Amino acid sequence: MFIQTETTPNPMTLKFIPGVPVMGQGGTAFYTDAGAAKGSPLALALFDINGVRAVFLGADFVTVTRAEDSSWEALKPGLLTAIMEHFVSGGKASNEVAAETSYEGDDEIVKQIRELIDTRVRPAVAQDGGDIIYRGFEDGIVKLELHGSCSGCPSSTATLKNGIENMLRHYVPEVIAVEAVA
């Protein structure tokens, strides 16, 4: 098994592409500690490596965020080994079932916002090893949660304001601003 690695805009994260489905289409999972990763054998294996701060599982990639006091030179061999062993053994990335995206019950403005995020923003952000999840729309403000390489990325504020906010304001005049939430 050959696993490609890619840098991301966030110097603290690295993207691993194993060449096999990780979560499948539409499914993602973001873990910031081993306790939260109980349902993911892959994430648990990665958290066993000293220096791993967060794990994001995408459709066909894994993004790992390292601790400030660790280096990619020290972490990368162990991460590659853990990912390879996991998939070669036939393990599942997660035992949790991905939630279905449903716009049922949303008003037309929210449906429009969510559709733009799901079809235009999320695929672009996934290329950089991250994800953006819609969390609400209130008083003209769209609330988004950042996962993977987007979480803690120095350029995430610029991406939110200059990219996502401008696009949403263009297509949905009711949108005034976009903000990140935890």
Helices and strands as residue ranges (DSSP letters): E 4-7, E 13-17, E 29-31, H 41-47, E 52-57, E 62-66, H 72-88, H 108-116, I 117-121, H 122-127, E 130-138, E 141-148, H 156-158, I 159-165, H 166-171, E 177-181
